[in-house]
Amino acid sequence: MSDMPTNPGSRSEGASTPILDALPHPLLLIDPQGRVAEANMAAESFFRASAPVLRRHPMSHFVPFGSPLLLLISQVRDRGAPVNEYKVDIGSPRIGSEKIVDIIAAPVADSPGSVVLMLQERGMAEKIDRQLTSRGAARTVSGLATMLAHEIKNPLSGIRGAAQLLEGSASDEDRALTRLIMDEADRIVKLVDRMEVFSDDRPIEREPVNIHVVLDHVQRLASSGFARNVTINVDYDPSLPLVFANRDQLVQVFLNLLKNASEAVSGGHGGEITLTTAYRPGIRLSVPGSRERVSLPLEFCVRDSGPGVPEDLLPHLFDPFVTTKANGSGLGLALVAKIIGDHGGVIECDSQPGRTVFRILMPAYATQDET
């Protein structure tokens, strides 16, 4: 590491730079004055600034006041030995919220006071862990739905039939009560029907799907219905490959996300929703029960300008029966997570006031030859 340049005026032309740029983790060299002396490409992406911009400022400019990262640098200088710190939140408005990282810091032997930092972002791994927990909860709902279908729907059918018979001979005042009984019975049956979706373990019928055709269809449905008073913008990558998926289920996913986004912005003025697609190579996940690692390069986002998701609700957002709506069932996002999970993908949510993003990562369609 001692070959890393300390001259803040330019990026080194030495042989070490391509090697450091190839590392997937942010790597920085902090000089004795606390300024960024060098940064690799991953650090530029992480801190949302080019290397020349990073070198113009001290490290304290890019992290919150009193950040544990700054204390860690001081500890390394005092001890003259490496220090590791895990699950450190260095998020800020400048680099984004929920920036949870593991920090590896070490002194530079031939440059007293200089410290090398390597950051390992934990955000994706922890979000995936939360999603696996949500899927476990969904499987619990699956068993519950099967039981409810047998133990509740049949008695409800009898109750509704009895109320319907009474309605014919009831007075006007009593007829309103029999109608209430039938309406509530129908509502419970619809709720059970929605829960039964979780118990459907049949293989998904999939085909190559153009995600932009799906999003355009969903946008038309939303604009002519629940989102007619909301501005919907699009930012598509036209070169995006096809996704191997069930078209109808993708329509259901994005209709649900658009409906939530529309309800989030409808209370404000000038609310906007933005649909984006992008190709993000480099994201690979291990598949449970297999040694293979699956690539998830396709990114689909639904972003809204609403007030955001309450912080205490965010970790449990995809669990069944979790909702902020007064009359919500809390099954919509749980179903979205199940569908995306069944397709081998991942859904995550980043939220702060004025900007909430639901991000879906999915595998691209591969022909037999490519496979």
Buried (B, 14 or more C-beta within 10 A) or exposed (E): BEEBBBEBEEBBEEEBBEEBBEEEBBBBBBBBEBBBBBBBBBBBEBBEBEBEBBBEBBBBBBBBEEBBBBEBBEBBBEEEEEBEBEEBBBBBEEBBBBBBBBBBBBBBEEBEBBBBBBBBBBBBEBBBEBBEBBBEBBBEBBEBBBEBBEEBBEEBEEBBEBBBEBBEEBEEEEBEBBBEBBEBBEEBBEBBEBBBBBBEEEEEEBEBBBBBEBBBBBBEBBBEEBBEEBEBEEEBBEEBBBBBBBBEBBBBBBBBBBBBBBBBBEEEEEBBBBBBBBEEEEBEBEEEEEEEEBBBBBBBBBBBBBBBBEEEBBBBBBBBEBBEEEEBBBBBBBBBBBBBBBBBBBBBBBBBEEBBBBBBBBBBBEEEEEE
